[in-house]
């Protein structure tokens, strides 16, 4: 098991970042996400927005991983659940793979909040637990996956920035959350 975590600061208010995060896919920085289906979305009794989505992703599997695990499928699915709390100014997003779970599990958690010292910027905390199962090189493969997660995290941050900047440049408002 490998635990990975990072933080990122967006130079935008929480509301702006959350609206962009909800529209994150598709984007040119993450072409591996080939589909997003909203399975369910609604408000709970406390006014929090809950969304359940299914992401379809196409991953290029590194040659070393294919050599160890065999010729595995590259189209994978991820289930995602997010909760947006406007009162608390917090968005929490949890995702986990639902494909290849006999070989690997990746459980990721992202939390967006206004920065405690500057409410005009947003802090994102990301963490993941990566577990490769049933192979002798699991620790090595988990480390490789953590490095890939770091690279993909920065692409995700760039995507949110890109959505915000394009919305501003084209003078198109980001949609309301609810």
Backbone as a ProteinNet text record, in pm:
[ID]
protein_1_A
[PRIMARY]
XXXXXXXXXXXXXXXXXXXXXXXXXXXXXXXXXXXXXXXXXXXXXXXXXXXXXXXXXXXXXXXXXXXXXXXXXXXXXXXXXXXXXXXXXXXXXXXXXXXXXXXXXXXXXXXXXXXXXXXXXXXXXXXXXXXXXXXXXXXXXXXXXXXXXXXXXXXXXXXXXXXXXXXXXXXXXXXXXX
[TERTIARY]
84.6	0	89.1	54	128.2	30	66.5	-15.7	50.8	-28.2	20.5	-64	-1.4	-79	-6.5	-85.5	-31.3	-132.5	-87.2	-174.7	-146.1	-248	-232.3	-316.2	-263.7	-335.9	-382.3	-511	-566.6	-583.6	-545.3	-553.5	-691.9	-792.7	-931.5	-1015.5	-1129.1	-1217.9	-1275.7	-1317.2	-1370.1	-1483.1	-1579.2	-1694.7	-1649.9	-1552.7	-1503.3	-1436	-1352.7	-1280.2	-1377.2	-1477.1	-1573	-1653.1	-1697.7	-1773.9	-1688.6	-1561.5	-1471.6	-1445.9	-1429.5	-1404.2	-1521.9	-1643	-1761	-1768.3	-1698.5	-1696.6	-1560.2	-1483.7	-1343.7	-1324.7	-1416.7	-1401.3	-1511.4	-1482.5	-1353	-1265.3	-1135.2	-1039.8	-915.8	-838.3	-722	-606.2	-605.4	-496.9	-514.3	-637.5	-667.9	-742.1	-677.1	-746.9	-779.8	-720.5	-748.8	-890.2	-954.5	-1094.1	-1180.8	-1239.7	-1313.2	-1464.1	-1510.8	-1653.7	-1684.8	-1790	-1838	-1990.1	-2043	-2187.4	-2230.7	-2327.8	-2385.9	-2492.5	-2470.6	-2563.7	-2675.7	-2638.8	-2736.7	-2684.3	-2774	-2735.7	-2856.2	-2834.9	-2945.9	-2900.4	-2992.1	-2966	-3013.3	-2934.5	-2978.6	-3057.5	-3100.5	-3183	-3109.9	-2975.8	-2896.8	-2857.4	-2907.6	-2879.6	-2746.4	-2684.4	-2557.6	-2586.5	-2508.8	-2523.9	-2441.5	-2507.3	-2440.3	-2443.2	-2329.7	-2321.7	-2251.9	-2309.1	-2248.1	-2223	-2096.2	-2061	-1978.9	-1982.8	-1901.4	-1808.4	-1677.6	-1578	-1523.2	-1516.8	-1455.7	-1319.2	-1215.1	-1079.2	-1004.7	-921.7	-837.9	-693.3	-627.7	-491.7	-393	-282.5	-170.5	-94.4	-94.7	-29.1	120.2	207.7	352.2	393.5	493.7	539.5	577.4	642.2	684	562.2	454.7	332.7	267.8	261.3	205.3	286.8	418.5	504.9	475.8	446.3	420.3	277	181.6	41.1	-20.8	47.7	-8	-79.3	-139.7	-208.5	-345.2	-351.8	-475.5	-547	-675.7	-754.7	-710.7	-728.1	-686.8	-805.5	-927.4	-1046.1	-1091.2	-1088.6	-1123.5	-1231.7	-1296.1	-1405.2	-1376	-1416.1	-1396.1	-1529.9	-1567.6	-1687.8	-1644.7	-1724.2	-1689.7	-1813.1	-1792.5	-1900	-1847.5	-1924.1	-1882.2	-1995.2	-1953.4	-2047.7	-2000.1	-2088.9	-2059.2	-2144.6	-2078.2	-2146.1	-2119	-2217.6	-2199.9	-2189	-2259.8	-2254.7	-2115.1	-2060.3	-1928.1	-1814.8	-1850.7	-1752.7	-1650.5	-1704.2	-1620.7	-1677.4	-1588.4	-1625.3	-1534.3	-1595	-1518.4	-1554.7	-1454.4	-1473.8	-1395.1	-1462.6	-1397.3	-1418.9	-1312.7	-1324.3	-1247.7	-1292.5	-1225.5	-1246.5	-1146.9	-1161.6	-1257.5	-1334.9	-1424.5	-1388.1	-1278.5	-1224.6	-1088	-1052.1	-922.9	-902.4	-1010.9	-998.9	-929.9	-923.7	-849.3	-698.4	-654.1	-512.4	-468.1	-552.7	-512.4	-635.3	-616.8	-721.8	-657.3	-726.8	-684.1	-804.2	-792.6	-897.2	-844.3	-910.8	-862.2	-964	-912.7	-997.8	-942.3	-1029.2	-992.1	-1083.1	-1026.2	-1104.9	-1064.7	-1165.5	-1146.6	-1207.3	-1127.2	-1174.2	-1110.2	-1173.8	-1103.7	-977.8	-872.7	-749.8	-778.9	-735.2	-768.8	-711.2	-602.8	-541.4	-578.6	-635.1	-673.4	-795.6	-915.3	-1037	-1054.6	-969.2	-977.9	-906.6	-842.6	-778.2	-831.9	-812	-866.7	-753.1	-761.8	-663	-728.1	-656.4	-698.6	-603.9	-660.1	-582.2	-622.4	-522.9	-546.2	-470.8	-534.2	-467.4	-521.6	-438.1	-479.2	-410.8	-481.3	-424.9	-420.8	-300.9	-277.7	-237	-307.8	-275.9	-271	-154.5	-139.1	-143.4	-222.1	-249.3	-192.8	-143.9	-113.6	11.5	103.4	229.2	345.8	460.9	576.5	636.6	615.4	671.4	569.9	477.4	368.4	417.8	516.4	568	626.6	701.6	760	650	549.2	440.6	358.2	336.9	264.2	340.7	473.7	556.3	547.6	547.6	532.7	396.9	293	159.5	149.7	216	216	285.1	394.6	461.2	368.8	296.6	203.5	90	45.9	-59.7	-13.2	112.8	166.7	160.2	201.2	197.3	53.5	-36.3	-176	-244	-202.7	-260.2	-232.1	-109.6	-77.2	-154.9	-181.6	-265.5	-407.8	-456.5	-589.3	-597.3	-493.3	-490.4	-489	-406.9	-400.4	-535.7	-608.3	-739.3	-836.8	-835.7	-925.4	-889	-759.4	-714	-759.4	-746.6	-783	-932.3	-1016.3	-1161.2	-1195.1	-1134.1	-1160.1	-1115.7	-994.6	-941.9	-1023.1	-1063.4	-1144	-1280.9	-1339.4	-1468.6	-1457	-1347.2	-1325.9	-1297.1	-1210.8	-1171.2	-1290.6	-1374	-1488.6	-1610.3	-1591.6	-1697.6	-1821.2	-1796.9	-1903	-1901.7	-2010.8	-2010.8	-2005.2	-1935.5	-1940.3	-2080.3	-2137.3	-2274.3	-2287.3	-2409.4	-2436.6	-2430.9	-2394.5	-2386.9	-2525.6	-2618.5	-2755.3	-2847.4
-117.9	0	124.3	220.4	346	460	551.1	669.2	787.7	860.6	976.4	1096.3	1212.5	1332.8	1456.7	1560.7	1687.8	1798.6	1921.2	2038.4	2132.1	2208.2	2307.1	2429.4	2547	2671.6	2726.8	2755.8	2824.6	2971.6	3059.6	3203.9	3258.4	3183.8	3222	3189.8	3259.7	3228.6	3086.9	3033.4	2898	2874.7	2965.7	2947.1	2929.3	3007.7	3000.1	2865.8	2823.2	2696.6	2578.8	2581.2	2470.9	2460.3	2572.2	2568.9	2511.7	2546.3	2491.8	2343.3	2304.4	2163.7	2075.8	2127.8	2051.5	2035.7	2121.4	2116.8	2071.1	2003.2	1971.1	1887.5	1797.2	1710.2	1738.5	1733.4	1707.8	1832.6	1810.3	1920.6	1867.4	1955.6	1908.9	1858.8	1888.9	1844.2	1699.4	1650.3	1514.2	1437.6	1413.3	1345	1199	1144.2	1006.9	989.7	1097.1	1087.8	1101.2	990.2	987	995.3	988.9	1000.8	1029.7	1108	1137.5	1125.8	1039.3	1021.4	1057.9	1148.4	1181.8	1077.2	999.2	892.3	943.7	1038.3	1093.1	1225.9	1321.8	1451.3	1508.4	1554.9	1612.5	1674.6	1747.8	1814.2	1726.9	1726.1	1654.7	1750.8	1702.8	1782.1	1905.5	1906	2019.1	2114.3	2091.2	2179.6	2153	2039.4	2004.3	1931.6	1963.2	1900.4	1772.3	1659.9	1531.1	1493.4	1452	1405.9	1271.2	1179.8	1049.8	1044	1025.9	1022.6	897.5	857.6	748.6	807.2	793.1	841	723.4	738.3	638.1	691.2	612	658.6	558	609.3	527.4	554.1	454	470.8	393.8	456.3	385.7	317.4	188.4	113	102.8	143.7	132.4	-11.9	-26.5	-159.1	-247.7	-190.6	-270.6	-326.5	-247	-292.3	-403.7	-386.7	-492.1	-621	-606.2	-724.4	-800.7	-727.7	-792.6	-844.9	-761.9	-796.8	-866.8	-868.5	-928.8	-823.7	-867.8	-777.6	-742.5	-632.2	-594.1	-485.7	-472.1	-372.2	-231.7	-138.1	-0.5	92.5	50.2	130.2	93.5	191	165.3	262.3	227.3	308.2	345.5	467.1	521.9	575.1	538.3	598.7	713.9	818.2	941.7	991.3	1031.9	1092.4	1223.7	1330.1	1459.9	1520.2	1599.7	1674.2	1818.9	1908.8	2051.6	2113.3	2173.9	2238.8	2388.7	2463.8	2609.4	2682.4	2633	2698.4	2686	2566.4	2540.3	2577.1	2606.4	2633.5	2520.6	2404.3	2284.8	2195.9	2147.9	2043.5	1925.2	1808.7	1685.8	1591.2	1536.8	1444.8	1317.4	1204.6	1075.7	990.8	925	839.1	710	607.1	477.6	406.5	331.1	253.8	138.3	105.4	-10.4	-112.7	-87.9	-181.4	-227.1	-348.9	-406.7	-411.5	-418.4	-415.4	-539.9	-646.2	-764.3	-742.4	-638.3	-608.6	-482.9	-381.1	-252.9	-179.3	-107.7	-16.6	118.3	221.4	358.6	431.6	470.7	545.6	686.6	782.2	920	1010	1110.5	1208.6	1347.1	1437.1	1576.3	1664.4	1765.2	1859.9	2000.7	2077	2217.3	2304.1	2400.2	2494.6	2630.7	2737.5	2866.2	2856.3	2922.4	2921.2	2988.2	2928.9	2985	3125.1	3158.9	3290.4	3390.8	3343.8	3433.4	3374.4	3422.3	3364.5	3390.7	3472.1	3498	3393	3296.4	3185.9	3054.1	2948	2817.8	2717.7	2638.3	2532.9	2397.9	2318.2	2183	2086.1	1995.2	1887.9	1758.1	1686.6	1559.8	1449.2	1335	1218.6	1093.9	992.9	866.9	751.9	641	515.2	422	377.7	294.2	155.6	53.5	-83	-171.2	-230.6	-328.5	-465.5	-556.2	-686	-801.6	-902	-1029.6	-1038.3	-942.3	-951.5	-923.8	-978.5	-964.8	-824.9	-749.9	-615	-507.2	-539.3	-447.1	-313.1	-313.4	-188.1	-99.5	-159.5	-85.6	-26.5	-108.8	-62.6	47	33.9	137.8	269.2	262.6	382.6	446.8	363.8	416.8	484.4	422.3	480.1	611.6	620.4	745.6	856.8	824.7	926.1	971.6	877.6	912.7	998.3	969.5	1050.5	1194.1	1212.5	1348.2	1424.3	1358.6	1423.2	1452.7	1358.4	1378.7	1484.2	1495.4	1598.2	1736.6	1759.8	1891.4	1917.1	1813.1	1829.2	1867.6	1809.8	1843.7	1988.3	2034.1	2174.6	2266.3	2230.5	2310	2313.1	2202.7	2196.9	2293.3	2297.4	2389.7	2533.8	2564	2698.5	2731.3	2635.5	2654.1	2683.6	2609.5	2631.4	2771.1	2811.6	2945.5	3052.3	3041	3141.8	3149.2	3035.3	3036.7	3097	3070.8	3129.3	3280.3	3328.2	3472.3	3536.5	3472.5	3527.5	3535.8	3433.1	3430.4	3499.9	3552.3	3621.9	3532.5	3405.7	3308	3276.5	3302.4	3273.2	3123.9	3085.9	2947.1	2922.8	2807.3	2780.1	2778.7	2802.6	2791.3	2645	2620.8	2483.7	2423.8	2502.5	2452.7	2568.4
0	0	0	-82.3	-91.1	-66.4	21.5	48.5	-19.7	-96.2	-171.3	-132.7	-118.9	-88.2	-140.6	-162.5	-209	-180.9	-193	-181	-297.2	-332.6	-438.8	-403.1	-436.7	-413.4	-547.8	-558.6	-675.1	-638.6	-727.6	-702.5	-737.4	-703.1	-730.2	-607.3	-591	-478.6	-490.2	-378.7	-370.5	-470.1	-478.2	-566.8	-712.3	-755.6	-893.2	-918.5	-825.1	-841.2	-841	-754.6	-746	-875	-927.2	-1052.7	-1165.7	-1168.6	-1270.9	-1246.5	-1121.5	-1089	-1131.2	-1119.3	-1159.3	-1311.6	-1385.5	-1532.8	-1584.5	-1505	-1535.9	-1662.5	-1689.8	-1807.4	-1907.5	-2036.2	-2099.6	-2098.4	-2110.9	-2123.5	-2195	-2258.1	-2334	-2247.6	-2119.6	-2032.5	-1988.6	-1988.2	-1944.5	-2054.3	-2168.9	-2278.4	-2246.9	-2141.1	-2103.4	-2048.5	-2004.1	-1959.6	-2084.6	-2125.1	-2252	-2233.1	-2109.1	-2085.4	-1940	-1919	-1784	-1787.1	-1702.9	-1692.3	-1551.5	-1540.8	-1411.2	-1382.8	-1278.6	-1243.3	-1152.9	-1066.5	-973.2	-921.5	-905.1	-848.8	-777.3	-654.8	-580.7	-450.2	-389.4	-262	-146.8	-39.2	80.6	170	284.3	376.6	428.9	421.7	470.4	357.7	237.2	124.4	55.7	86.6	21.5	-109.7	-210.7	-341.1	-347.2	-371.3	-385.8	-533.5	-586.7	-725.4	-729.1	-805.2	-831.1	-981.1	-1017.6	-1159.5	-1189.6	-1315.9	-1365.9	-1471.1	-1448.6	-1544	-1622.2	-1753	-1840.7	-1878.9	-1855.3	-1881.6	-1968.7	-2054.6	-2142.2	-2103	-2046.8	-1996.3	-2081.5	-2109.9	-2169.6	-2057.3	-2056.7	-1950.6	-1982.1	-1888.8	-1913.2	-1944.1	-2028	-2071.6	-1953.7	-1851.4	-1735.1	-1661.6	-1654.6	-1587.1	-1668.7	-1800.8	-1887.2	-1875.3	-1863.5	-1852.1	-1722.8	-1616.3	-1487.4	-1478.7	-1522.1	-1504.4	-1624.5	-1737.7	-1858.4	-1941.8	-2048.2	-2139.9	-2082.3	-2008.3	-1940.9	-2020.1	-1994.3	-2065.7	-2026.4	-2119.7	-2092.9	-2071.5	-2107.3	-2078.5	-1938	-1849.7	-1710.3	-1665.4	-1556.3	-1503.4	-1358.5	-1326.3	-1192.2	-1143.8	-1021.6	-963.4	-874.4	-879.6	-809.9	-734.8	-611.8	-532.2	-477.4	-500.7	-446.9	-365	-267	-182.6	-181.3	-222.7	-218.9	-109.8	-12.3	99.5	89.8	41.7	23.5	157.2	258.7	389.8	450.7	446.2	503.9	408.2	283.2	177	169.1	137.7	127.8	18.2	-66.5	-161.7	-136.2	-115.5	-96.8	-209.1	-273	-384.2	-354.9	-359.5	-338.5	-462.7	-505.8	-623	-599.9	-671.1	-665.7	-797.8	-838	-961	-938.2	-1042.7	-1035.2	-1143	-1212.2	-1310.3	-1259.2	-1288.1	-1249.9	-1098.1	-1023.2	-877.5	-821.6	-900.1	-854.4	-862.5	-937.3	-953.1	-878.5	-880	-822.2	-770.7	-661.9	-615.7	-586.4	-631.1	-605.6	-547	-422	-353.4	-331.3	-395.7	-393.5	-324.9	-254.4	-184.9	-211.8	-257.9	-281.7	-197	-134.5	-55.3	-97.7	-141.5	-179.9	-70.2	-21	81.3	56	103.7	100.3	187.3	145.3	225.7	359.3	471.1	602.8	626.8	559	580	471	360.4	250.8	181.3	215.8	159	9.2	-50.3	-194.4	-278.1	-212.9	-283.5	-226.5	-301.5	-264.6	-248.4	-144	-121.9	-152.7	-229.2	-262.2	-193.4	-116.3	-54.1	-122.6	-173.7	-243.3	-173	-160.8	-105.6	-173.4	-180.6	-241.6	-169.8	-168	-119.6	-240.5	-273.9	-391.5	-343.2	-390	-350.8	-475.4	-500	-607.7	-543	-601.7	-538.8	-620.9	-551.4	-612.8	-698	-685.9	-760.6	-666.2	-698.6	-609.9	-612.3	-718.1	-729.1	-691.3	-603.5	-573.9	-520.2	-433.8	-377.6	-487.4	-577.9	-689.6	-779.4	-812.5	-898.3	-829.4	-700.5	-625.7	-629.8	-617.9	-627.1	-764.5	-869.6	-1005.7	-1023.7	-968.8	-980.9	-903.3	-790.2	-713.3	-792.2	-860.8	-943.4	-1056.6	-1114.8	-1222.4	-1168	-1046.5	-984.9	-965.7	-928.1	-913	-1044.6	-1152.7	-1284.3	-1325.7	-1301.5	-1339.2	-1252.3	-1126.7	-1039.3	-1096.2	-1140.2	-1195.1	-1324.2	-1402.5	-1521.8	-1481.1	-1373.4	-1323.3	-1276.7	-1208.4	-1165.4	-1287	-1386.3	-1509.5	-1579.2	-1576	-1640.2	-1574	-1442.2	-1371.4	-1404.2	-1404.8	-1443.3	-1585.9	-1677.1	-1816.9	-1830.1	-1756.7	-1760.5	-1710.5	-1601.1	-1545.5	-1644.2	-1696.5	-1788.5	-1917.4	-1972.1	-2094	-2069.3	-1953.4	-1919.6	-1908.9	-1848.3	-1835.1	-1970.9	-2050.2	-2179.8	-2275.1	-2273.9	-2362.3	-2302.5	-2181.3	-2110.1	-2092.7	-2069.3	-2046.2	-1897.8	-1827.8	-1684.3	-1659.7	-1553.1	-1508.8	-1454.7	-1481	-1439.8	-1287	-1239.4	-1097	-1057	-932.1	-883	-866.5	-814.2	-795.3	-776.1
[MASK]
++++++++++++++++++++++++++++++++++++++++++++++++++++++++++++++++++++++++++++++++++++++++++++++++++++++++++++++++++++++++++++++++++++++++++++++++++++++++++++++++++++++++++++++++++

